Amino acid sequence: MASVIPVIFILAIVLGLMACGYLFVPKGPQQTTIRTAIMLTLASCYLMWMITYMAQLHPLITPYRATKAGESL
């Protein structure tokens, strides 16, 4: 049984990167745009990773093994 620890761990890393992106963007006329782009990129990447990870843990279609005639499981 897989745990929730990897999901929480990666979330903490992404939140840390978002905080760094928010704090260390240089001041200027495009500061808000750059901050928004960084945060949206990180959030999208995290969501894509999490959905893929969860889909592998709990697939919608259960894999099955085709058996040949005469074989038993």
mmCIF file as gemmi writes it, N, C-alpha and C atoms, coordinates in Angstrom:
data_model
loop_
_atom_site.group_PDB
_atom_site.id
_atom_site.type_symbol
_atom_site.label_atom_id
_atom_site.label_alt_id
_atom_site.label_comp_id
_atom_site.label_asym_id
_atom_site.label_entity_id
_atom_site.label_seq_id
_atom_site.pdbx_PDB_ins_code
_atom_site.Cartn_x
_atom_site.Cartn_y
_atom_site.Cartn_z
_atom_site.occupancy
_atom_site.B_iso_or_equiv
_atom_site.pdbx_formal_charge
_atom_site.auth_seq_id
_atom_site.auth_asym_id
_atom_site.pdbx_PDB_model_num
ATOM 1 N N . MET Axp A 1 ? 0.841 -1.172 0 1 0 ? 1 A 1
ATOM 2 C CA . MET Axp A 1 ? 0 0 0 1 0 ? 1 A 1
ATOM 3 C C . MET Axp A 1 ? 0.888 1.238 0 1 0 ? 1 A 1
ATOM 4 N N . ALA Axp A 2 ? 0.668 2.099 -0.935 1 0 ? 2 A 1
ATOM 5 C CA . ALA Axp A 2 ? 1.458 3.322 -1.019 1 0 ? 2 A 1
ATOM 6 C C . ALA Axp A 2 ? 0.937 4.341 -0.012 1 0 ? 2 A 1
ATOM 7 N N . SER Axp A 3 ? 1.808 5.24 0.34 1 0 ? 3 A 1
ATOM 8 C CA . SER Axp A 3 ? 1.413 6.235 1.334 1 0 ? 3 A 1
ATOM 9 C C . SER Axp A 3 ? 1.244 7.611 0.686 1 0 ? 3 A 1
ATOM 10 N N . VAL Axp A 4 ? 0.803 8.534 1.486 1 0 ? 4 A 1
ATOM 11 C CA . VAL Axp A 4 ? 0.57 9.905 1.043 1 0 ? 4 A 1
ATOM 12 C C . VAL Axp A 4 ? 1.847 10.73 1.189 1 0 ? 4 A 1
ATOM 13 N N . ILE Axp A 5 ? 2.869 10.155 1.776 1 0 ? 5 A 1
ATOM 14 C CA . ILE Axp A 5 ? 4.098 10.896 2.061 1 0 ? 5 A 1
ATOM 15 C C . ILE Axp A 5 ? 4.726 11.516 0.805 1 0 ? 5 A 1
ATOM 16 N N . PRO Axp A 6 ? 4.856 10.786 -0.325 1 0 ? 6 A 1
ATOM 17 C CA . PRO Axp A 6 ? 5.438 11.436 -1.514 1 0 ? 6 A 1
ATOM 18 C C . PRO Axp A 6 ? 4.635 12.641 -2.003 1 0 ? 6 A 1
ATOM 19 N N . VAL Axp A 7 ? 3.313 12.557 -1.928 1 0 ? 7 A 1
ATOM 20 C CA . VAL Axp A 7 ? 2.463 13.664 -2.389 1 0 ? 7 A 1
ATOM 21 C C . VAL Axp A 7 ? 2.681 14.891 -1.505 1 0 ? 7 A 1
ATOM 22 N N . ILE Axp A 8 ? 2.725 14.689 -0.187 1 0 ? 8 A 1
ATOM 23 C CA . ILE Axp A 8 ? 2.939 15.798 0.748 1 0 ? 8 A 1
ATOM 24 C C . ILE Axp A 8 ? 4.361 16.351 0.597 1 0 ? 8 A 1
ATOM 25 N N . PHE Axp A 9 ? 5.336 15.464 0.41 1 0 ? 9 A 1
ATOM 26 C CA . PHE Axp A 9 ? 6.73 15.885 0.268 1 0 ? 9 A 1
ATOM 27 C C . PHE Axp A 9 ? 6.925 16.756 -0.974 1 0 ? 9 A 1
ATOM 28 N N . ILE Axp A 10 ? 6.403 16.317 -2.101 1 0 ? 10 A 1
ATOM 29 C CA . ILE Axp A 10 ? 6.52 17.097 -3.341 1 0 ? 10 A 1
ATOM 30 C C . ILE Axp A 10 ? 5.74 18.403 -3.22 1 0 ? 10 A 1
ATOM 31 N N . LEU Axp A 11 ? 4.584 18.373 -2.549 1 0 ? 11 A 1
ATOM 32 C CA . LEU Axp A 11 ? 3.815 19.597 -2.329 1 0 ? 11 A 1
ATOM 33 C C . LEU Axp A 11 ? 4.623 20.613 -1.527 1 0 ? 11 A 1
ATOM 34 N N . ALA Axp A 12 ? 5.325 20.142 -0.498 1 0 ? 12 A 1
ATOM 35 C CA . ALA Axp A 12 ? 6.156 21.047 0.3 1 0 ? 12 A 1
ATOM 36 C C . ALA Axp A 12 ? 7.272 21.654 -0.544 1 0 ? 12 A 1
ATOM 37 N N . ILE Axp A 13 ? 7.874 20.855 -1.414 1 0 ? 13 A 1
ATOM 38 C CA . ILE Axp A 13 ? 8.929 21.374 -2.298 1 0 ? 13 A 1
ATOM 39 C C . ILE Axp A 13 ? 8.35 22.425 -3.248 1 0 ? 13 A 1
ATOM 40 N N . VAL Axp A 14 ? 7.196 22.134 -3.838 1 0 ? 14 A 1
ATOM 41 C CA . VAL Axp A 14 ? 6.578 23.078 -4.781 1 0 ? 14 A 1
ATOM 42 C C . VAL Axp A 14 ? 6.192 24.37 -4.069 1 0 ? 14 A 1
ATOM 43 N N . LEU Axp A 15 ? 5.645 24.259 -2.866 1 0 ? 15 A 1
ATOM 44 C CA . LEU Axp A 15 ? 5.298 25.472 -2.115 1 0 ? 15 A 1
ATOM 45 C C . LEU Axp A 15 ? 6.552 26.284 -1.773 1 0 ? 15 A 1
ATOM 46 N N . GLY Axp A 16 ? 7.647 25.613 -1.448 1 0 ? 16 A 1
ATOM 47 C CA . GLY Axp A 16 ? 8.903 26.315 -1.194 1 0 ? 16 A 1
ATOM 48 C C . GLY Axp A 16 ? 9.41 27.034 -2.438 1 0 ? 16 A 1
ATOM 49 N N . LEU Axp A 17 ? 9.312 26.356 -3.592 1 0 ? 17 A 1
ATOM 50 C CA . LEU Axp A 17 ? 9.717 27.001 -4.846 1 0 ? 17 A 1
ATOM 51 C C . LEU Axp A 17 ? 8.813 28.18 -5.192 1 0 ? 17 A 1
ATOM 52 N N . MET Axp A 18 ? 7.527 28.051 -4.892 1 0 ? 18 A 1
ATOM 53 C CA . MET Axp A 18 ? 6.614 29.176 -5.122 1 0 ? 18 A 1
ATOM 54 C C . MET Axp A 18 ? 6.969 30.365 -4.237 1 0 ? 18 A 1
ATOM 55 N N . ALA Axp A 19 ? 7.309 30.09 -2.989 1 0 ? 19 A 1
ATOM 56 C CA . ALA Axp A 19 ? 7.701 31.174 -2.087 1 0 ? 19 A 1
ATOM 57 C C . ALA Axp A 19 ? 8.977 31.85 -2.582 1 0 ? 19 A 1
ATOM 58 N N . CYS Axp A 20 ? 9.934 31.044 -3.041 1 0 ? 20 A 1
ATOM 59 C CA . CYS Axp A 20 ? 11.173 31.627 -3.588 1 0 ? 20 A 1
ATOM 60 C C . CYS Axp A 20 ? 10.884 32.444 -4.839 1 0 ? 20 A 1
ATOM 61 N N . GLY Axp A 21 ? 10.013 31.923 -5.688 1 0 ? 21 A 1
ATOM 62 C CA . GLY Axp A 21 ? 9.641 32.663 -6.892 1 0 ? 21 A 1
ATOM 63 C C . GLY Axp A 21 ? 8.949 33.968 -6.564 1 0 ? 21 A 1
ATOM 64 N N . TYR Axp A 22 ? 8.152 33.982 -5.522 1 0 ? 22 A 1
ATOM 65 C CA . TYR Axp A 22 ? 7.454 35.195 -5.117 1 0 ? 22 A 1
ATOM 66 C C . TYR Axp A 22 ? 8.43 36.209 -4.521 1 0 ? 22 A 1
ATOM 67 N N . LEU Axp A 23 ? 9.349 35.742 -3.702 1 0 ? 23 A 1
ATOM 68 C CA . LEU Axp A 23 ? 10.228 36.656 -2.979 1 0 ? 23 A 1
ATOM 69 C C . LEU Axp A 23 ? 11.405 37.172 -3.81 1 0 ? 23 A 1
ATOM 70 N N . PHE Axp A 24 ? 11.906 36.376 -4.742 1 0 ? 24 A 1
ATOM 71 C CA . PHE Axp A 24 ? 13.139 36.736 -5.425 1 0 ? 24 A 1
ATOM 72 C C . PHE Axp A 24 ? 12.97 37.233 -6.85 1 0 ? 24 A 1
ATOM 73 N N . VAL Axp A 25 ? 11.751 37.529 -7.264 1 0 ? 25 A 1
ATOM 74 C CA . VAL Axp A 25 ? 11.546 38.135 -8.58 1 0 ? 25 A 1
ATOM 75 C C . VAL Axp A 25 ? 11.959 39.6 -8.487 1 0 ? 25 A 1
ATOM 76 N N . PRO Axp A 26 ? 12.818 40.047 -9.42 1 0 ? 26 A 1
ATOM 77 C CA . PRO Axp A 26 ? 13.262 41.446 -9.349 1 0 ? 26 A 1
ATOM 78 C C . PRO Axp A 26 ? 12.114 42.426 -9.585 1 0 ? 26 A 1
ATOM 79 N N . LYS Axp A 27 ? 12.224 43.562 -8.945 1 0 ? 27 A 1
ATOM 80 C CA . LYS Axp A 27 ? 11.194 44.595 -9.091 1 0 ? 27 A 1
ATOM 81 C C . LYS Axp A 27 ? 11.236 45.17 -10.504 1 0 ? 27 A 1
ATOM 82 N N . GLY Axp A 28 ? 10.085 45.536 -10.968 1 0 ? 28 A 1
ATOM 83 C CA . GLY Axp A 28 ? 9.99 46.106 -12.299 1 0 ? 28 A 1
ATOM 84 C C . GLY Axp A 28 ? 8.542 46.152 -12.736 1 0 ? 28 A 1
ATOM 85 N N . PRO Axp A 29 ? 8.311 46.627 -13.945 1 0 ? 29 A 1
ATOM 86 C CA . PRO Axp A 29 ? 6.928 46.761 -14.414 1 0 ? 29 A 1
ATOM 87 C C . PRO Axp A 29 ? 6.241 45.416 -14.664 1 0 ? 29 A 1
ATOM 88 N N . GLN Axp A 30 ? 7.005 44.349 -14.873 1 0 ? 30 A 1
ATOM 89 C CA . GLN Axp A 30 ? 6.436 43.039 -15.164 1 0 ? 30 A 1
ATOM 90 C C . GLN Axp A 30 ? 6.515 42.078 -13.975 1 0 ? 30 A 1
ATOM 91 N N . GLN Axp A 31 ? 6.734 42.602 -12.778 1 0 ? 31 A 1
ATOM 92 C CA . GLN Axp A 31 ? 6.921 41.755 -11.605 1 0 ? 31 A 1
ATOM 93 C C . GLN Axp A 31 ? 5.703 40.868 -11.343 1 0 ? 31 A 1
ATOM 94 N N . THR Axp A 32 ? 4.539 41.411 -11.41 1 0 ? 32 A 1
ATOM 95 C CA . THR Axp A 32 ? 3.323 40.639 -11.151 1 0 ? 32 A 1
ATOM 96 C C . THR Axp A 32 ? 3.124 39.553 -12.202 1 0 ? 32 A 1
ATOM 97 N N . THR Axp A 33 ? 3.404 39.885 -13.45 1 0 ? 33 A 1
ATOM 98 C CA . THR Axp A 33 ? 3.26 38.91 -14.528 1 0 ? 33 A 1
ATOM 99 C C . THR Axp A 33 ? 4.239 37.757 -14.359 1 0 ? 33 A 1
ATOM 100 N N . ILE Axp A 34 ? 5.48 38.067 -14.006 1 0 ? 34 A 1
ATOM 101 C CA . ILE Axp A 34 ? 6.49 37.026 -13.817 1 0 ? 34 A 1
ATOM 102 C C . ILE Axp A 34 ? 6.131 36.146 -12.631 1 0 ? 34 A 1
ATOM 103 N N . ARG Axp A 35 ? 5.699 36.753 -11.529 1 0 ? 35 A 1
ATOM 104 C CA . ARG Axp A 35 ? 5.293 35.971 -10.352 1 0 ? 35 A 1
ATOM 105 C C . ARG Axp A 35 ? 4.14 35.041 -10.701 1 0 ? 35 A 1
ATOM 106 N N . THR Axp A 36 ? 3.15 35.566 -11.406 1 0 ? 36 A 1
ATOM 107 C CA . THR Axp A 36 ? 1.994 34.759 -11.781 1 0 ? 36 A 1
ATOM 108 C C . THR Axp A 36 ? 2.401 33.611 -12.687 1 0 ? 36 A 1
ATOM 109 N N . ALA Axp A 37 ? 3.273 33.866 -13.634 1 0 ? 37 A 1
ATOM 110 C CA . ALA Axp A 37 ? 3.726 32.819 -14.548 1 0 ? 37 A 1
ATOM 111 C C . ALA Axp A 37 ? 4.483 31.723 -13.803 1 0 ? 37 A 1
ATOM 112 N N . ILE Axp A 38 ? 5.348 32.105 -12.886 1 0 ? 38 A 1
ATOM 113 C CA . ILE Axp A 38 ? 6.111 31.119 -12.111 1 0 ? 38 A 1
ATOM 114 C C . ILE Axp A 38 ? 5.177 30.27 -11.266 1 0 ? 38 A 1
ATOM 115 N N . MET Axp A 39 ? 4.251 30.902 -10.586 1 0 ? 39 A 1
ATOM 116 C CA . MET Axp A 39 ? 3.35 30.152 -9.704 1 0 ? 39 A 1
ATOM 117 C C . MET Axp A 39 ? 2.39 29.258 -10.487 1 0 ? 39 A 1
ATOM 118 N N . LEU Axp A 40 ? 1.875 29.744 -11.601 1 0 ? 40 A 1
ATOM 119 C CA . LEU Axp A 40 ? 0.995 28.907 -12.418 1 0 ? 40 A 1
ATOM 120 C C . LEU Axp A 40 ? 1.744 27.719 -13.016 1 0 ? 40 A 1
ATOM 121 N N . THR Axp A 41 ? 2.984 27.941 -13.43 1 0 ? 41 A 1
ATOM 122 C CA . THR Axp A 41 ? 3.79 26.856 -13.973 1 0 ? 41 A 1
ATOM 123 C C . THR Axp A 41 ? 4.032 25.783 -12.927 1 0 ? 41 A 1
ATOM 124 N N . LEU Axp A 42 ? 4.433 26.188 -11.729 1 0 ? 42 A 1
ATOM 125 C CA . LEU Axp A 42 ? 4.685 25.22 -10.669 1 0 ? 42 A 1
ATOM 126 C C . LEU Axp A 42 ? 3.407 24.49 -10.251 1 0 ? 42 A 1
ATOM 127 N N . ALA Axp A 43 ? 2.298 25.208 -10.155 1 0 ? 43 A 1
ATOM 128 C CA . ALA Axp A 43 ? 1.036 24.57 -9.783 1 0 ? 43 A 1
ATOM 129 C C . ALA Axp A 43 ? 0.581 23.577 -10.846 1 0 ? 43 A 1
ATOM 130 N N . SER Axp A 44 ? 0.729 23.931 -12.107 1 0 ? 44 A 1
ATOM 131 C CA . SER Axp A 44 ? 0.335 23.029 -13.194 1 0 ? 44 A 1
ATOM 132 C C . SER Axp A 44 ? 1.202 21.78 -13.221 1 0 ? 44 A 1
ATOM 133 N N . CYS Axp A 45 ? 2.498 21.955 -13.041 1 0 ? 45 A 1
ATOM 134 C CA . CYS Axp A 45 ? 3.408 20.798 -13.021 1 0 ? 45 A 1
ATOM 135 C C . CYS Axp A 45 ? 3.094 19.884 -11.843 1 0 ? 45 A 1
ATOM 136 N N . TYR Axp A 46 ? 2.815 20.468 -10.684 1 0 ? 46 A 1
ATOM 137 C CA . TYR Axp A 46 ? 2.472 19.648 -9.517 1 0 ? 46 A 1
ATOM 138 C C . TYR Axp A 46 ? 1.175 18.879 -9.743 1 0 ? 46 A 1
ATOM 139 N N . LEU Axp A 47 ? 0.16 19.552 -10.267 1 0 ? 47 A 1
ATOM 140 C CA . LEU Axp A 47 ? -1.107 18.869 -10.509 1 0 ? 47 A 1
ATOM 141 C C . LEU Axp A 47 ? -0.955 17.743 -11.518 1 0 ? 47 A 1
ATOM 142 N N . MET Axp A 48 ? -0.17 17.967 -12.571 1 0 ? 48 A 1
ATOM 143 C CA . MET Axp A 48 ? 0.05 16.925 -13.568 1 0 ? 48 A 1
ATOM 144 C C . MET Axp A 48 ? 0.774 15.736 -12.942 1 0 ? 48 A 1
ATOM 145 N N . TRP Axp A 49 ? 1.787 16.004 -12.14 1 0 ? 49 A 1
ATOM 146 C CA . TRP Axp A 49 ? 2.513 14.928 -11.474 1 0 ? 49 A 1
ATOM 147 C C . TRP Axp A 49 ? 1.588 14.17 -10.522 1 0 ? 49 A 1
ATOM 148 N N . MET Axp A 50 ? 0.816 14.892 -9.723 1 0 ? 50 A 1
ATOM 149 C CA . MET Axp A 50 ? -0.042 14.247 -8.727 1 0 ? 50 A 1
ATOM 150 C C . MET Axp A 50 ? -1.117 13.392 -9.399 1 0 ? 50 A 1
ATOM 151 N N . ILE Axp A 51 ? -1.723 13.878 -10.453 1 0 ? 51 A 1
ATOM 152 C CA . ILE Axp A 51 ? -2.749 13.111 -11.157 1 0 ? 51 A 1
ATOM 153 C C . ILE Axp A 51 ? -2.151 11.848 -11.752 1 0 ? 51 A 1
ATOM 154 N N . THR Axp A 52 ? -0.974 11.957 -12.357 1 0 ? 52 A 1
ATOM 155 C CA . THR Axp A 52 ? -0.307 10.788 -12.924 1 0 ? 52 A 1
ATOM 156 C C . THR Axp A 52 ? 0.065 9.793 -11.837 1 0 ? 52 A 1
ATOM 157 N N . TYR Axp A 53 ? 0.585 10.275 -10.725 1 0 ? 53 A 1
ATOM 158 C CA . TYR Axp A 53 ? 0.981 9.415 -9.607 1 0 ? 53 A 1
ATOM 159 C C . TYR Axp A 53 ? -0.229 8.69 -9.034 1 0 ? 53 A 1
ATOM 160 N N . MET Axp A 54 ? -1.32 9.423 -8.808 1 0 ? 54 A 1
ATOM 161 C CA . MET Axp A 54 ? -2.512 8.809 -8.249 1 0 ? 54 A 1
ATOM 162 C C . MET Axp A 54 ? -3.168 7.829 -9.233 1 0 ? 54 A 1
ATOM 163 N N . ALA Axp A 55 ? -3.096 8.123 -10.527 1 0 ? 55 A 1
ATOM 164 C CA . ALA Axp A 55 ? -3.662 7.211 -11.52 1 0 ? 55 A 1
ATOM 165 C C . ALA Axp A 55 ? -2.898 5.897 -11.558 1 0 ? 55 A 1
ATOM 166 N N . GLN Axp A 56 ? -1.609 5.938 -11.271 1 0 ? 56 A 1
ATOM 167 C CA . GLN Axp A 56 ? -0.838 4.703 -11.227 1 0 ? 56 A 1
ATOM 168 C C . GLN Axp A 56 ? -1.124 3.923 -9.952 1 0 ? 56 A 1
ATOM 169 N N . LEU Axp A 57 ? -1.437 4.623 -8.87 1 0 ? 57 A 1
ATOM 170 C CA . LEU Axp A 57 ? -1.743 3.935 -7.622 1 0 ? 57 A 1
ATOM 171 C C . LEU Axp A 57 ? -3.124 3.292 -7.645 1 0 ? 57 A 1
ATOM 172 N N . HIS Axp A 58 ? -4.089 3.985 -8.243 1 0 ? 58 A 1
ATOM 173 C CA . HIS Axp A 58 ? -5.475 3.518 -8.264 1 0 ? 58 A 1
ATOM 174 C C . HIS Axp A 58 ? -6.015 3.592 -9.692 1 0 ? 58 A 1
ATOM 175 N N . PRO Axp A 59 ? -5.647 2.631 -10.54 1 0 ? 59 A 1
ATOM 176 C CA . PRO Axp A 59 ? -6.104 2.694 -11.936 1 0 ? 59 A 1
ATOM 177 C C . PRO Axp A 59 ? -7.608 2.474 -12.044 1 0 ? 59 A 1
ATOM 178 N N . LEU Axp A 60 ? -8.233 3.104 -13.048 1 0 ? 60 A 1
ATOM 179 C CA . LEU Axp A 60 ? -9.667 2.944 -13.264 1 0 ? 60 A 1
ATOM 180 C C . LEU Axp A 60 ? -9.986 1.565 -13.827 1 0 ? 60 A 1
ATOM 181 N N . ILE Axp A 61 ? -9.108 1.064 -14.691 1 0 ? 61 A 1
ATOM 182 C CA . ILE Axp A 61 ? -9.298 -0.254 -15.285 1 0 ? 61 A 1
ATOM 183 C C . ILE Axp A 61 ? -8.267 -1.179 -14.658 1 0 ? 61 A 1
ATOM 184 N N . THR Axp A 62 ? -8.74 -2.223 -14.027 1 0 ? 62 A 1
ATOM 185 C CA . THR Axp A 62 ? -7.837 -3.155 -13.373 1 0 ? 62 A 1
ATOM 186 C C . THR Axp A 62 ? -7.13 -4.008 -14.413 1 0 ? 62 A 1
ATOM 187 N N . PRO Axp A 63 ? -5.803 -4.081 -14.34 1 0 ? 63 A 1
ATOM 188 C CA . PRO Axp A 63 ? -5.096 -4.933 -15.294 1 0 ? 63 A 1
ATOM 189 C C . PRO Axp A 63 ? -5.45 -6.405 -15.063 1 0 ? 63 A 1
ATOM 190 N N . TYR Axp A 64 ? -5.529 -7.153 -16.114 1 0 ? 64 A 1
ATOM 191 C CA . TYR Axp A 64 ? -5.83 -8.577 -15.983 1 0 ? 64 A 1
ATOM 192 C C . TYR Axp A 64 ? -4.826 -9.37 -16.797 1 0 ? 64 A 1
ATOM 193 N N . ARG Axp A 65 ? -4.721 -10.628 -16.441 1 0 ? 65 A 1
ATOM 194 C CA . ARG Axp A 65 ? -3.76 -11.501 -17.1 1 0 ? 65 A 1
ATOM 195 C C . ARG Axp A 65 ? -4.535 -12.533 -17.907 1 0 ? 65 A 1
ATOM 196 N N . ALA Axp A 66 ? -4.25 -12.576 -19.205 1 0 ? 66 A 1
ATOM 197 C CA . ALA Axp A 66 ? -4.901 -13.562 -20.057 1 0 ? 66 A 1
ATOM 198 C C . ALA Axp A 66 ? -4.224 -14.911 -19.806 1 0 ? 66 A 1
ATOM 199 N N . THR Axp A 67 ? -5.03 -15.924 -19.595 1 0 ? 67 A 1
ATOM 200 C CA . THR Axp A 67 ? -4.479 -17.26 -19.344 1 0 ? 67 A 1
ATOM 201 C C . THR Axp A 67 ? -4.698 -18.126 -20.564 1 0 ? 67 A 1
ATOM 202 N N . LYS Axp A 68 ? -3.754 -19.025 -20.775 1 0 ? 68 A 1
ATOM 203 C CA . LYS Axp A 68 ? -3.886 -19.982 -21.859 1 0 ? 68 A 1
ATOM 204 C C . LYS Axp A 68 ? -4.759 -21.136 -21.384 1 0 ? 68 A 1
ATOM 205 N N . ALA Axp A 69 ? -5.31 -21.861 -22.315 1 0 ? 69 A 1
ATOM 206 C CA . ALA Axp A 69 ? -6.164 -23.012 -21.964 1 0 ? 69 A 1
ATOM 207 C C . ALA Axp A 69 ? -5.324 -24.031 -21.192 1 0 ? 69 A 1
ATOM 208 N N . GLY Axp A 70 ? -5.812 -24.471 -20.086 1 0 ? 70 A 1
ATOM 209 C CA . GLY Axp A 70 ? -5.135 -25.486 -19.314 1 0 ? 70 A 1
ATOM 210 C C . GLY Axp A 70 ? -4.286 -24.928 -18.186 1 0 ? 70 A 1
ATOM 211 N N . GLU Axp A 71 ? -4.026 -23.631 -18.17 1 0 ? 71 A 1
ATOM 212 C CA . GLU Axp A 71 ? -3.235 -23.027 -17.099 1 0 ? 71 A 1
ATOM 213 C C . GLU Axp A 71 ? -4.147 -22.653 -15.946 1 0 ? 71 A 1
ATOM 214 N N . SER Axp A 72 ? -3.6 -22.738 -14.777 1 0 ? 72 A 1
ATOM 215 C CA . SER Axp A 72 ? -4.35 -22.285 -13.625 1 0 ? 72 A 1
ATOM 216 C C . SER Axp A 72 ? -3.581 -21.163 -12.949 1 0 ? 72 A 1
ATOM 217 N N . LEU Axp A 73 ? -4.298 -20.293 -12.284 1 0 ? 73 A 1
ATOM 218 C CA . LEU Axp A 73 ? -3.654 -19.192 -11.593 1 0 ? 73 A 1
ATOM 219 C C . LEU Axp A 73 ? -3.178 -19.714 -10.3 1 0 ? 73 A 1
